[in-house]
Amino acid sequence: MEYIVLYVIKYQKWDFYDKGTLENITFEDLDKLSDNELEDLGLYTGEGSEEFNEEILNDDFDFEAAVDELDISKMDANEKDKFLVLAKETAAISGTEEVDLLEEALIGLFDGNSETFNDLEATQIQLEENYAEVLEGEEIAFVSTVKNVLFGADTVYAAKKKKGKVAVGIYVAGAAFNLAIAGVVGGGISALKNYIKKKGMKKAKEGLSRVAIAQAKKLKIKSIRGVAIATVIGSAIGFA
C-alpha cells in the first residue's frame, strides 16, 4: 500500500519536474533500502530518524494546537535543529531541482521572525524572485562563455531561459502541508512510517487529515488553482 502518499507529494503535478523522489515507493520498499540508498532519495537517516512524538498516539492529542505551535522562532535550540532537518528532507523529496531555494522558502513560512511567516503568497513570490536571480546569474555566465555574438543576444537568452521551474499554488502549498505533517509527527518519512504502524492506518489518516486542514486554515487557503482545499487534502490523504 502506498502509505508514502499520505504526504501530499502524490497529489502534486510539478510544472518543471513531474515526480517527487518517492513517487510509487511504498514503506515496504523503503525497508529494503540501505541508509546510503535512502539518503540518495533525500531521506534523513541520522540519529533518531525513526523516532516520532509518541504523544500523538493519545486519542485526545490536539493536532490543531500542535500545528499552531509550529513556529521556529519559539523553538528551543534542539527543536529548531530538528525542524530544520525536516525542512531539508521535505525540500529534498519534493522533486524540485532547486532544493535549496525551496528549503529556504519553507523555513521562512514557518519562522515567526520572517516576513513570509504564515503567508503563502509572499512565500511564492519570494521563491520566484530568488529563482529569477539564479536564472539571471546563470544567463550572464552562459553568455560570457559562448560569446553572444555567435548567435545573437535574443537567441542565447531564449535558449537558456527555463520557464515554469518554480510553480505556484499546489507546489508550495503541498510542501507546506508536508512540513506541517512532519513537524507534528516529530520526524520525517521514517518516523511517519513508525507512527502509522503503531497507530493503525485509519486512525493515522484521521490525525494527519486534521494536521493538513489546520495548516490550510493557518495559511488561510480556501482553494488552490480553483480546486477546493478540502478536495486537495482529501485526495492526498485518502489516496493510501
Biotite code that builds the C-alpha atoms (Angstrom):
import biotite.structure as struc

atoms = struc.array([
    struc.Atom([0.000, 0.000, 0.000], chain_id="A", res_id=1, res_name="MET", atom_name="CA", element="C"),
    struc.Atom([1.316, 3.429, -0.889], chain_id="A", res_id=2, res_name="GLU", atom_name="CA", element="C"),
    struc.Atom([1.366, 4.847, 2.629], chain_id="A", res_id=3, res_name="TYR", atom_name="CA", element="C"),
    struc.Atom([4.014, 7.264, 1.494], chain_id="A", res_id=4, res_name="ILE", atom_name="CA", element="C"),
    struc.Atom([1.407, 9.330, -0.325], chain_id="A", res_id=5, res_name="VAL", atom_name="CA", element="C"),
    struc.Atom([-0.032, 10.483, 2.971], chain_id="A", res_id=6, res_name="LEU", atom_name="CA", element="C"),
    struc.Atom([2.485, 13.176, 2.219], chain_id="A", res_id=7, res_name="TYR", atom_name="CA", element="C"),
    struc.Atom([0.952, 15.491, -0.357], chain_id="A", res_id=8, res_name="VAL", atom_name="CA", element="C"),
    struc.Atom([3.623, 14.700, -2.949], chain_id="A", res_id=9, res_name="ILE", atom_name="CA", element="C"),
    struc.Atom([1.428, 12.239, -4.829], chain_id="A", res_id=10, res_name="LYS", atom_name="CA", element="C"),
    struc.Atom([-1.262, 14.827, -5.490], chain_id="A", res_id=11, res_name="TYR", atom_name="CA", element="C"),
    struc.Atom([1.077, 17.473, -6.839], chain_id="A", res_id=12, res_name="GLN", atom_name="CA", element="C"),
    struc.Atom([1.805, 17.972, -10.510], chain_id="A", res_id=13, res_name="LYS", atom_name="CA", element="C"),
    struc.Atom([5.071, 19.813, -10.943], chain_id="A", res_id=14, res_name="TRP", atom_name="CA", element="C"),
    struc.Atom([5.298, 22.187, -13.889], chain_id="A", res_id=15, res_name="ASP", atom_name="CA", element="C"),
    struc.Atom([9.010, 21.527, -14.175], chain_id="A", res_id=16, res_name="PHE", atom_name="CA", element="C"),
    struc.Atom([9.571, 18.086, -12.683], chain_id="A", res_id=17, res_name="TYR", atom_name="CA", element="C"),
    struc.Atom([6.605, 15.762, -12.589], chain_id="A", res_id=18, res_name="ASP", atom_name="CA", element="C"),
    struc.Atom([7.741, 13.264, -9.977], chain_id="A", res_id=19, res_name="LYS", atom_name="CA", element="C"),
    struc.Atom([8.902, 13.518, -6.398], chain_id="A", res_id=20, res_name="GLY", atom_name="CA", element="C"),
    struc.Atom([11.760, 11.264, -5.375], chain_id="A", res_id=21, res_name="THR", atom_name="CA", element="C"),
    struc.Atom([9.333, 8.947, -3.542], chain_id="A", res_id=22, res_name="LEU", atom_name="CA", element="C"),
    struc.Atom([6.856, 8.502, -6.376], chain_id="A", res_id=23, res_name="GLU", atom_name="CA", element="C"),
    struc.Atom([5.404, 4.953, -6.288], chain_id="A", res_id=24, res_name="ASN", atom_name="CA", element="C"),
    struc.Atom([7.675, 3.884, -3.417], chain_id="A", res_id=25, res_name="ILE", atom_name="CA", element="C"),
    struc.Atom([5.968, 2.061, -0.556], chain_id="A", res_id=26, res_name="THR", atom_name="CA", element="C"),
    struc.Atom([7.112, 1.740, 3.033], chain_id="A", res_id=27, res_name="PHE", atom_name="CA", element="C"),
    struc.Atom([7.926, -1.894, 2.322], chain_id="A", res_id=28, res_name="GLU", atom_name="CA", element="C"),
    struc.Atom([10.244, -0.726, -0.457], chain_id="A", res_id=29, res_name="ASP", atom_name="CA", element="C"),
    struc.Atom([11.942, 1.715, 1.903], chain_id="A", res_id=30, res_name="LEU", atom_name="CA", element="C"),
    struc.Atom([12.549, -1.032, 4.463], chain_id="A", res_id=31, res_name="ASP", atom_name="CA", element="C"),
    struc.Atom([14.645, -2.870, 1.883], chain_id="A", res_id=32, res_name="LYS", atom_name="CA", element="C"),
    struc.Atom([16.942, 0.063, 1.139], chain_id="A", res_id=33, res_name="LEU", atom_name="CA", element="C"),
    struc.Atom([20.287, 0.777, 2.773], chain_id="A", res_id=34, res_name="SER", atom_name="CA", element="C"),
    struc.Atom([20.996, 4.067, 4.535], chain_id="A", res_id=35, res_name="ASP", atom_name="CA", element="C"),
    struc.Atom([23.001, 5.241, 1.547], chain_id="A", res_id=36, res_name="ASN", atom_name="CA", element="C"),
    struc.Atom([20.110, 4.467, -0.804], chain_id="A", res_id=37, res_name="GLU", atom_name="CA", element="C"),
    struc.Atom([17.661, 6.266, 1.492], chain_id="A", res_id=38, res_name="LEU", atom_name="CA", element="C"),
    struc.Atom([19.956, 9.285, 1.611], chain_id="A", res_id=39, res_name="GLU", atom_name="CA", element="C"),
    struc.Atom([20.112, 9.277, -2.184], chain_id="A", res_id=40, res_name="ASP", atom_name="CA", element="C"),
    struc.Atom([16.313, 9.661, -2.139], chain_id="A", res_id=41, res_name="LEU", atom_name="CA", element="C"),
    struc.Atom([16.679, 12.663, 0.131], chain_id="A", res_id=42, res_name="GLY", atom_name="CA", element="C"),
    struc.Atom([15.631, 10.974, 3.382], chain_id="A", res_id=43, res_name="LEU", atom_name="CA", element="C"),
    struc.Atom([17.264, 11.740, 6.702], chain_id="A", res_id=44, res_name="TYR", atom_name="CA", element="C"),
    struc.Atom([18.868, 8.641, 8.230], chain_id="A", res_id=45, res_name="THR", atom_name="CA", element="C"),
    struc.Atom([20.777, 10.193, 11.136], chain_id="A", res_id=46, res_name="GLY", atom_name="CA", element="C"),
    struc.Atom([20.295, 9.701, 14.847], chain_id="A", res_id=47, res_name="GLU", atom_name="CA", element="C"),
    struc.Atom([16.654, 9.425, 15.867], chain_id="A", res_id=48, res_name="GLY", atom_name="CA", element="C"),
    struc.Atom([15.363, 9.381, 12.295], chain_id="A", res_id=49, res_name="SER", atom_name="CA", element="C"),
    struc.Atom([12.737, 6.732, 13.107], chain_id="A", res_id=50, res_name="GLU", atom_name="CA", element="C"),
    struc.Atom([11.559, 8.347, 16.329], chain_id="A", res_id=51, res_name="GLU", atom_name="CA", element="C"),
    struc.Atom([8.313, 10.321, 16.478], chain_id="A", res_id=52, res_name="PHE", atom_name="CA", element="C"),
    struc.Atom([6.396, 12.297, 19.078], chain_id="A", res_id=53, res_name="ASN", atom_name="CA", element="C"),
    struc.Atom([4.561, 9.486, 20.863], chain_id="A", res_id=54, res_name="GLU", atom_name="CA", element="C"),
    struc.Atom([2.074, 11.933, 22.362], chain_id="A", res_id=55, res_name="GLU", atom_name="CA", element="C"),
    struc.Atom([0.271, 11.828, 19.021], chain_id="A", res_id=56, res_name="ILE", atom_name="CA", element="C"),
    struc.Atom([-0.722, 8.241, 19.821], chain_id="A", res_id=57, res_name="LEU", atom_name="CA", element="C"),
    struc.Atom([-3.074, 9.558, 22.518], chain_id="A", res_id=58, res_name="ASN", atom_name="CA", element="C"),
    struc.Atom([-6.717, 9.753, 21.459], chain_id="A", res_id=59, res_name="ASP", atom_name="CA", element="C"),
    struc.Atom([-7.048, 13.222, 22.990], chain_id="A", res_id=60, res_name="ASP", atom_name="CA", element="C"),
    struc.Atom([-3.976, 14.687, 21.281], chain_id="A", res_id=61, res_name="PHE", atom_name="CA", element="C"),
    struc.Atom([-4.733, 18.182, 19.959], chain_id="A", res_id=62, res_name="ASP", atom_name="CA", element="C"),
    struc.Atom([-3.438, 18.179, 16.367], chain_id="A", res_id=63, res_name="PHE", atom_name="CA", element="C"),
    struc.Atom([-4.750, 21.679, 15.685], chain_id="A", res_id=64, res_name="GLU", atom_name="CA", element="C"),
    struc.Atom([-2.864, 23.149, 18.652], chain_id="A", res_id=65, res_name="ALA", atom_name="CA", element="C"),
    struc.Atom([0.277, 21.324, 17.546], chain_id="A", res_id=66, res_name="ALA", atom_name="CA", element="C"),
    struc.Atom([0.019, 22.946, 14.105], chain_id="A", res_id=67, res_name="VAL", atom_name="CA", element="C"),
    struc.Atom([-0.418, 26.385, 15.686], chain_id="A", res_id=68, res_name="ASP", atom_name="CA", element="C"),
    struc.Atom([2.782, 25.834, 17.665], chain_id="A", res_id=69, res_name="GLU", atom_name="CA", element="C"),
    struc.Atom([4.909, 25.209, 14.569], chain_id="A", res_id=70, res_name="LEU", atom_name="CA", element="C"),
    struc.Atom([6.945, 28.401, 14.815], chain_id="A", res_id=71, res_name="ASP", atom_name="CA", element="C"),
    struc.Atom([10.720, 28.205, 14.530], chain_id="A", res_id=72, res_name="ILE", atom_name="CA", element="C"),
    struc.Atom([11.139, 31.487, 16.412], chain_id="A", res_id=73, res_name="SER", atom_name="CA", element="C"),
    struc.Atom([9.562, 29.934, 19.510], chain_id="A", res_id=74, res_name="LYS", atom_name="CA", element="C"),
    struc.Atom([11.507, 26.659, 19.432], chain_id="A", res_id=75, res_name="MET", atom_name="CA", element="C"),
    struc.Atom([14.468, 25.896, 21.655], chain_id="A", res_id=76, res_name="ASP", atom_name="CA", element="C"),
    struc.Atom([17.810, 25.088, 20.022], chain_id="A", res_id=77, res_name="ALA", atom_name="CA", element="C"),
    struc.Atom([17.174, 21.341, 19.883], chain_id="A", res_id=78, res_name="ASN", atom_name="CA", element="C"),
    struc.Atom([13.647, 21.708, 18.491], chain_id="A", res_id=79, res_name="GLU", atom_name="CA", element="C"),
    struc.Atom([14.852, 24.186, 15.886], chain_id="A", res_id=80, res_name="LYS", atom_name="CA", element="C"),
    struc.Atom([17.697, 21.948, 14.721], chain_id="A", res_id=81, res_name="ASP", atom_name="CA", element="C"),
    struc.Atom([15.290, 19.029, 14.336], chain_id="A", res_id=82, res_name="LYS", atom_name="CA", element="C"),
    struc.Atom([12.731, 21.102, 12.453], chain_id="A", res_id=83, res_name="PHE", atom_name="CA", element="C"),
    struc.Atom([15.390, 22.408, 10.052], chain_id="A", res_id=84, res_name="LEU", atom_name="CA", element="C"),
    struc.Atom([16.301, 18.801, 9.271], chain_id="A", res_id=85, res_name="VAL", atom_name="CA", element="C"),
    struc.Atom([12.631, 18.169, 8.439], chain_id="A", res_id=86, res_name="LEU", atom_name="CA", element="C"),
    struc.Atom([12.555, 21.224, 6.168], chain_id="A", res_id=87, res_name="ALA", atom_name="CA", element="C"),
    struc.Atom([15.623, 19.925, 4.360], chain_id="A", res_id=88, res_name="LYS", atom_name="CA", element="C"),
    struc.Atom([14.063, 16.479, 3.862], chain_id="A", res_id=89, res_name="GLU", atom_name="CA", element="C"),
    struc.Atom([10.755, 17.980, 2.688], chain_id="A", res_id=90, res_name="THR", atom_name="CA", element="C"),
    struc.Atom([12.562, 20.017, 0.038], chain_id="A", res_id=91, res_name="ALA", atom_name="CA", element="C"),
    struc.Atom([14.803, 17.115, -0.951], chain_id="A", res_id=92, res_name="ALA", atom_name="CA", element="C"),
    struc.Atom([11.933, 14.706, -1.661], chain_id="A", res_id=93, res_name="ILE", atom_name="CA", element="C"),
    struc.Atom([9.749, 17.301, -3.413], chain_id="A", res_id=94, res_name="SER", atom_name="CA", element="C"),
    struc.Atom([11.079, 16.626, -6.897], chain_id="A", res_id=95, res_name="GLY", atom_name="CA", element="C"),
    struc.Atom([12.326, 20.162, -7.481], chain_id="A", res_id=96, res_name="THR", atom_name="CA", element="C"),
    struc.Atom([15.829, 20.736, -8.791], chain_id="A", res_id=97, res_name="GLU", atom_name="CA", element="C"),
    struc.Atom([16.039, 23.917, -6.702], chain_id="A", res_id=98, res_name="GLU", atom_name="CA", element="C"),
    struc.Atom([16.113, 22.175, -3.318], chain_id="A", res_id=99, res_name="VAL", atom_name="CA", element="C"),
    struc.Atom([17.977, 24.946, -1.504], chain_id="A", res_id=100, res_name="ASP", atom_name="CA", element="C"),
    struc.Atom([15.525, 27.611, -2.663], chain_id="A", res_id=101, res_name="LEU", atom_name="CA", element="C"),
    struc.Atom([12.506, 25.584, -1.582], chain_id="A", res_id=102, res_name="LEU", atom_name="CA", element="C"),
    struc.Atom([14.113, 24.769, 1.753], chain_id="A", res_id=103, res_name="GLU", atom_name="CA", element="C"),
    struc.Atom([14.783, 28.458, 2.374], chain_id="A", res_id=104, res_name="GLU", atom_name="CA", element="C"),
    struc.Atom([11.197, 29.350, 1.455], chain_id="A", res_id=105, res_name="ALA", atom_name="CA", element="C"),
    struc.Atom([9.736, 26.713, 3.786], chain_id="A", res_id=106, res_name="LEU", atom_name="CA", element="C"),
    struc.Atom([11.878, 27.886, 6.685], chain_id="A", res_id=107, res_name="ILE", atom_name="CA", element="C"),
    struc.Atom([10.586, 31.435, 6.215], chain_id="A", res_id=108, res_name="GLY", atom_name="CA", element="C"),
    struc.Atom([6.995, 30.208, 6.052], chain_id="A", res_id=109, res_name="LEU", atom_name="CA", element="C"),
    struc.Atom([7.360, 28.584, 9.490], chain_id="A", res_id=110, res_name="PHE", atom_name="CA", element="C"),
    struc.Atom([9.514, 31.263, 11.159], chain_id="A", res_id=111, res_name="ASP", atom_name="CA", element="C"),
    struc.Atom([7.701, 33.927, 13.184], chain_id="A", res_id=112, res_name="GLY", atom_name="CA", element="C"),
    struc.Atom([10.623, 36.300, 12.652], chain_id="A", res_id=113, res_name="ASN", atom_name="CA", element="C"),
    struc.Atom([10.334, 36.070, 8.870], chain_id="A", res_id=114, res_name="SER", atom_name="CA", element="C"),
    struc.Atom([8.424, 38.484, 6.652], chain_id="A", res_id=115, res_name="GLU", atom_name="CA", element="C"),
    struc.Atom([6.820, 35.485, 4.942], chain_id="A", res_id=116, res_name="THR", atom_name="CA", element="C"),
    struc.Atom([5.610, 33.754, 8.133], chain_id="A", res_id=117, res_name="PHE", atom_name="CA", element="C"),
    struc.Atom([2.255, 32.049, 7.518], chain_id="A", res_id=118, res_name="ASN", atom_name="CA", element="C"),
    struc.Atom([1.957, 33.955, 4.227], chain_id="A", res_id=119, res_name="ASP", atom_name="CA", element="C"),
    struc.Atom([1.822, 31.501, 1.337], chain_id="A", res_id=120, res_name="LEU", atom_name="CA", element="C"),
    struc.Atom([1.510, 34.164, -1.348], chain_id="A", res_id=121, res_name="GLU", atom_name="CA", element="C"),
    struc.Atom([4.546, 36.054, -0.041], chain_id="A", res_id=122, res_name="ALA", atom_name="CA", element="C"),
    struc.Atom([6.444, 32.769, 0.132], chain_id="A", res_id=123, res_name="THR", atom_name="CA", element="C"),
    struc.Atom([5.627, 32.018, -3.506], chain_id="A", res_id=124, res_name="GLN", atom_name="CA", element="C"),
    struc.Atom([6.698, 35.492, -4.599], chain_id="A", res_id=125, res_name="ILE", atom_name="CA", element="C"),
    struc.Atom([9.978, 35.242, -2.690], chain_id="A", res_id=126, res_name="GLN", atom_name="CA", element="C"),
    struc.Atom([10.644, 31.812, -4.156], chain_id="A", res_id=127, res_name="LEU", atom_name="CA", element="C"),
    struc.Atom([10.079, 33.072, -7.689], chain_id="A", res_id=128, res_name="GLU", atom_name="CA", element="C"),
    struc.Atom([12.231, 36.167, -7.131], chain_id="A", res_id=129, res_name="GLU", atom_name="CA", element="C"),
    struc.Atom([15.077, 34.091, -5.743], chain_id="A", res_id=130, res_name="ASN", atom_name="CA", element="C"),
    struc.Atom([14.813, 31.719, -8.668], chain_id="A", res_id=131, res_name="TYR", atom_name="CA", element="C"),
    struc.Atom([14.860, 34.648, -11.088], chain_id="A", res_id=132, res_name="ALA", atom_name="CA", element="C"),
    struc.Atom([18.137, 35.761, -9.517], chain_id="A", res_id=133, res_name="GLU", atom_name="CA", element="C"),
    struc.Atom([19.560, 32.285, -10.042], chain_id="A", res_id=134, res_name="VAL", atom_name="CA", element="C"),
    struc.Atom([18.480, 32.363, -13.686], chain_id="A", res_id=135, res_name="LEU", atom_name="CA", element="C"),
    struc.Atom([19.983, 35.785, -14.206], chain_id="A", res_id=136, res_name="GLU", atom_name="CA", element="C"),
    struc.Atom([23.300, 34.646, -12.797], chain_id="A", res_id=137, res_name="GLY", atom_name="CA", element="C"),
    struc.Atom([23.283, 31.543, -14.998], chain_id="A", res_id=138, res_name="GLU", atom_name="CA", element="C"),
    struc.Atom([22.413, 33.555, -18.075], chain_id="A", res_id=139, res_name="GLU", atom_name="CA", element="C"),
    struc.Atom([25.193, 36.076, -17.501], chain_id="A", res_id=140, res_name="ILE", atom_name="CA", element="C"),
    struc.Atom([27.732, 33.296, -17.054], chain_id="A", res_id=141, res_name="ALA", atom_name="CA", element="C"),
    struc.Atom([26.439, 31.432, -20.085], chain_id="A", res_id=142, res_name="PHE", atom_name="CA", element="C"),
    struc.Atom([26.503, 34.466, -22.334], chain_id="A", res_id=143, res_name="VAL", atom_name="CA", element="C"),
    struc.Atom([30.035, 35.376, -21.311], chain_id="A", res_id=144, res_name="SER", atom_name="CA", element="C"),
    struc.Atom([31.198, 31.846, -22.069], chain_id="A", res_id=145, res_name="THR", atom_name="CA", element="C"),
    struc.Atom([29.755, 31.265, -25.518], chain_id="A", res_id=146, res_name="VAL", atom_name="CA", element="C"),
    struc.Atom([30.024, 34.902, -26.697], chain_id="A", res_id=147, res_name="LYS", atom_name="CA", element="C"),
    struc.Atom([26.570, 36.047, -27.644], chain_id="A", res_id=148, res_name="ASN", atom_name="CA", element="C"),
    struc.Atom([27.884, 37.467, -30.881], chain_id="A", res_id=149, res_name="VAL", atom_name="CA", element="C"),
    struc.Atom([27.912, 33.935, -32.259], chain_id="A", res_id=150, res_name="LEU", atom_name="CA", element="C"),
    struc.Atom([24.151, 33.570, -32.006], chain_id="A", res_id=151, res_name="PHE", atom_name="CA", element="C"),
    struc.Atom([22.717, 36.947, -31.069], chain_id="A", res_id=152, res_name="GLY", atom_name="CA", element="C"),
    struc.Atom([21.659, 38.016, -27.606], chain_id="A", res_id=153, res_name="ALA", atom_name="CA", element="C"),
    struc.Atom([17.976, 37.126, -28.051], chain_id="A", res_id=154, res_name="ASP", atom_name="CA", element="C"),
    struc.Atom([18.753, 33.592, -29.188], chain_id="A", res_id=155, res_name="THR", atom_name="CA", element="C"),
    struc.Atom([21.120, 32.919, -26.332], chain_id="A", res_id=156, res_name="VAL", atom_name="CA", element="C"),
    struc.Atom([18.647, 34.248, -23.787], chain_id="A", res_id=157, res_name="TYR", atom_name="CA", element="C"),
    struc.Atom([15.812, 32.142, -25.169], chain_id="A", res_id=158, res_name="ALA", atom_name="CA", element="C"),
    struc.Atom([17.956, 29.030, -25.182], chain_id="A", res_id=159, res_name="ALA", atom_name="CA", element="C"),
    struc.Atom([18.994, 29.447, -21.566], chain_id="A", res_id=160, res_name="LYS", atom_name="CA", element="C"),
    struc.Atom([15.741, 30.648, -20.011], chain_id="A", res_id=161, res_name="LYS", atom_name="CA", element="C"),
    struc.Atom([13.889, 27.994, -18.031], chain_id="A", res_id=162, res_name="LYS", atom_name="CA", element="C"),
    struc.Atom([10.146, 28.506, -17.954], chain_id="A", res_id=163, res_name="LYS", atom_name="CA", element="C"),
    struc.Atom([7.961, 27.312, -15.115], chain_id="A", res_id=164, res_name="GLY", atom_name="CA", element="C"),
    struc.Atom([10.741, 25.908, -12.933], chain_id="A", res_id=165, res_name="LYS", atom_name="CA", element="C"),
    struc.Atom([9.017, 27.218, -9.821], chain_id="A", res_id=166, res_name="VAL", atom_name="CA", element="C"),
    struc.Atom([5.283, 26.623, -9.900], chain_id="A", res_id=167, res_name="ALA", atom_name="CA", element="C"),
    struc.Atom([2.831, 28.288, -7.527], chain_id="A", res_id=168, res_name="VAL", atom_name="CA", element="C"),
    struc.Atom([-0.247, 27.056, -5.726], chain_id="A", res_id=169, res_name="GLY", atom_name="CA", element="C"),
    struc.Atom([-0.228, 23.300, -5.276], chain_id="A", res_id=170, res_name="ILE", atom_name="CA", element="C"),
    struc.Atom([3.568, 23.201, -5.456], chain_id="A", res_id=171, res_name="TYR", atom_name="CA", element="C"),
    struc.Atom([4.269, 25.418, -2.453], chain_id="A", res_id=172, res_name="VAL", atom_name="CA", element="C"),
    struc.Atom([1.098, 24.511, -0.550], chain_id="A", res_id=173, res_name="ALA", atom_name="CA", element="C"),
    struc.Atom([1.878, 20.808, -0.866], chain_id="A", res_id=174, res_name="GLY", atom_name="CA", element="C"),
    struc.Atom([5.361, 21.301, 0.521], chain_id="A", res_id=175, res_name="ALA", atom_name="CA", element="C"),
    struc.Atom([3.899, 23.342, 3.388], chain_id="A", res_id=176, res_name="ALA", atom_name="CA", element="C"),
    struc.Atom([1.461, 20.528, 4.231], chain_id="A", res_id=177, res_name="PHE", atom_name="CA", element="C"),
    struc.Atom([4.295, 18.004, 4.114], chain_id="A", res_id=178, res_name="ASN", atom_name="CA", element="C"),
    struc.Atom([6.414, 20.007, 6.526], chain_id="A", res_id=179, res_name="LEU", atom_name="CA", element="C"),
    struc.Atom([3.481, 20.608, 8.875], chain_id="A", res_id=180, res_name="ALA", atom_name="CA", element="C"),
    struc.Atom([2.823, 16.864, 8.987], chain_id="A", res_id=181, res_name="ILE", atom_name="CA", element="C"),
    struc.Atom([6.500, 16.167, 9.651], chain_id="A", res_id=182, res_name="ALA", atom_name="CA", element="C"),
    struc.Atom([6.578, 18.847, 12.338], chain_id="A", res_id=183, res_name="GLY", atom_name="CA", element="C"),
    struc.Atom([3.575, 17.458, 14.220], chain_id="A", res_id=184, res_name="VAL", atom_name="CA", element="C"),
    struc.Atom([4.666, 13.827, 13.847], chain_id="A", res_id=185, res_name="VAL", atom_name="CA", element="C"),
    struc.Atom([8.078, 14.897, 15.069], chain_id="A", res_id=186, res_name="GLY", atom_name="CA", element="C"),
    struc.Atom([10.073, 13.322, 12.270], chain_id="A", res_id=187, res_name="GLY", atom_name="CA", element="C"),
    struc.Atom([10.325, 12.675, 8.557], chain_id="A", res_id=188, res_name="GLY", atom_name="CA", element="C"),
    struc.Atom([9.291, 9.707, 6.432], chain_id="A", res_id=189, res_name="ILE", atom_name="CA", element="C"),
    struc.Atom([10.917, 7.102, 8.681], chain_id="A", res_id=190, res_name="SER", atom_name="CA", element="C"),
    struc.Atom([9.148, 8.493, 11.738], chain_id="A", res_id=191, res_name="ALA", atom_name="CA", element="C"),
    struc.Atom([5.843, 8.705, 9.876], chain_id="A", res_id=192, res_name="LEU", atom_name="CA", element="C"),
    struc.Atom([6.173, 5.060, 8.915], chain_id="A", res_id=193, res_name="LYS", atom_name="CA", element="C"),
    struc.Atom([6.551, 4.018, 12.543], chain_id="A", res_id=194, res_name="ASN", atom_name="CA", element="C"),
    struc.Atom([3.660, 6.235, 13.632], chain_id="A", res_id=195, res_name="TYR", atom_name="CA", element="C"),
    struc.Atom([1.328, 4.587, 11.110], chain_id="A", res_id=196, res_name="ILE", atom_name="CA", element="C"),
    struc.Atom([2.431, 1.105, 12.178], chain_id="A", res_id=197, res_name="LYS", atom_name="CA", element="C"),
    struc.Atom([1.696, 1.871, 15.846], chain_id="A", res_id=198, res_name="LYS", atom_name="CA", element="C"),
    struc.Atom([-1.482, 3.905, 15.395], chain_id="A", res_id=199, res_name="LYS", atom_name="CA", element="C"),
    struc.Atom([-3.056, 1.978, 12.554], chain_id="A", res_id=200, res_name="GLY", atom_name="CA", element="C"),
    struc.Atom([-3.905, 3.268, 9.108], chain_id="A", res_id=201, res_name="MET", atom_name="CA", element="C"),
    struc.Atom([-7.415, 4.557, 9.815], chain_id="A", res_id=202, res_name="LYS", atom_name="CA", element="C"),
    struc.Atom([-6.525, 6.491, 12.973], chain_id="A", res_id=203, res_name="LYS", atom_name="CA", element="C"),
    struc.Atom([-3.293, 7.805, 11.457], chain_id="A", res_id=204, res_name="ALA", atom_name="CA", element="C"),
    struc.Atom([-5.219, 9.044, 8.429], chain_id="A", res_id=205, res_name="LYS", atom_name="CA", element="C"),
    struc.Atom([-7.674, 10.896, 10.665], chain_id="A", res_id=206, res_name="GLU", atom_name="CA", element="C"),
    struc.Atom([-4.862, 12.588, 12.586], chain_id="A", res_id=207, res_name="GLY", atom_name="CA", element="C"),
    struc.Atom([-2.871, 13.610, 9.533], chain_id="A", res_id=208, res_name="LEU", atom_name="CA", element="C"),
    struc.Atom([-6.034, 14.930, 7.877], chain_id="A", res_id=209, res_name="SER", atom_name="CA", element="C"),
    struc.Atom([-6.536, 17.192, 10.871], chain_id="A", res_id=210, res_name="ARG", atom_name="CA", element="C"),
    struc.Atom([-2.963, 18.427, 10.508], chain_id="A", res_id=211, res_name="VAL", atom_name="CA", element="C"),
    struc.Atom([-3.410, 19.270, 6.830], chain_id="A", res_id=212, res_name="ALA", atom_name="CA", element="C"),
    struc.Atom([-6.748, 21.018, 7.418], chain_id="A", res_id=213, res_name="ILE", atom_name="CA", element="C"),
    struc.Atom([-5.344, 23.005, 10.346], chain_id="A", res_id=214, res_name="ALA", atom_name="CA", element="C"),
    struc.Atom([-2.371, 24.054, 8.229], chain_id="A", res_id=215, res_name="GLN", atom_name="CA", element="C"),
    struc.Atom([-4.690, 25.159, 5.418], chain_id="A", res_id=216, res_name="ALA", atom_name="CA", element="C"),
    struc.Atom([-6.680, 27.288, 7.884], chain_id="A", res_id=217, res_name="LYS", atom_name="CA", element="C"),
    struc.Atom([-3.463, 28.698, 9.334], chain_id="A", res_id=218, res_name="LYS", atom_name="CA", element="C"),
    struc.Atom([-2.355, 29.783, 5.871], chain_id="A", res_id=219, res_name="LEU", atom_name="CA", element="C"),
    struc.Atom([-5.903, 30.932, 5.017], chain_id="A", res_id=220, res_name="LYS", atom_name="CA", element="C"),
    struc.Atom([-6.095, 28.652, 1.974], chain_id="A", res_id=221, res_name="ILE", atom_name="CA", element="C"),
    struc.Atom([-9.582, 28.028, 0.611], chain_id="A", res_id=222, res_name="LYS", atom_name="CA", element="C"),
    struc.Atom([-8.672, 26.807, -2.835], chain_id="A", res_id=223, res_name="SER", atom_name="CA", element="C"),
    struc.Atom([-5.629, 26.004, -4.956], chain_id="A", res_id=224, res_name="ILE", atom_name="CA", element="C"),
    struc.Atom([-5.846, 26.816, -8.636], chain_id="A", res_id=225, res_name="ARG", atom_name="CA", element="C"),
    struc.Atom([-9.610, 26.746, -8.442], chain_id="A", res_id=226, res_name="GLY", atom_name="CA", element="C"),
    struc.Atom([-9.747, 23.428, -6.580], chain_id="A", res_id=227, res_name="VAL", atom_name="CA", element="C"),
    struc.Atom([-11.317, 23.472, -3.108], chain_id="A", res_id=228, res_name="ALA", atom_name="CA", element="C"),
    struc.Atom([-8.745, 22.838, -0.408], chain_id="A", res_id=229, res_name="ILE", atom_name="CA", element="C"),
    struc.Atom([-10.886, 20.036, 1.056], chain_id="A", res_id=230, res_name="ALA", atom_name="CA", element="C"),
    struc.Atom([-10.646, 18.218, -2.265], chain_id="A", res_id=231, res_name="THR", atom_name="CA", element="C"),
    struc.Atom([-6.871, 18.636, -2.401], chain_id="A", res_id=232, res_name="VAL", atom_name="CA", element="C"),
    struc.Atom([-6.411, 17.377, 1.149], chain_id="A", res_id=233, res_name="ILE", atom_name="CA", element="C"),
    struc.Atom([-8.896, 14.545, 0.714], chain_id="A", res_id=234, res_name="GLY", atom_name="CA", element="C"),
    struc.Atom([-7.188, 13.314, -2.446], chain_id="A", res_id=235, res_name="SER", atom_name="CA", element="C"),
    struc.Atom([-3.759, 13.478, -0.842], chain_id="A", res_id=236, res_name="ALA", atom_name="CA", element="C"),
    struc.Atom([-4.608, 11.826, 2.476], chain_id="A", res_id=237, res_name="ILE", atom_name="CA", element="C"),
    struc.Atom([-7.166, 9.401, 1.096], chain_id="A", res_id=238, res_name="GLY", atom_name="CA", element="C"),
    struc.Atom([-5.055, 8.017, -1.740], chain_id="A", res_id=239, res_name="PHE", atom_name="CA", element="C"),
    struc.Atom([-3.410, 5.472, 0.554], chain_id="A", res_id=240, res_name="ALA", atom_name="CA", element="C"),
])
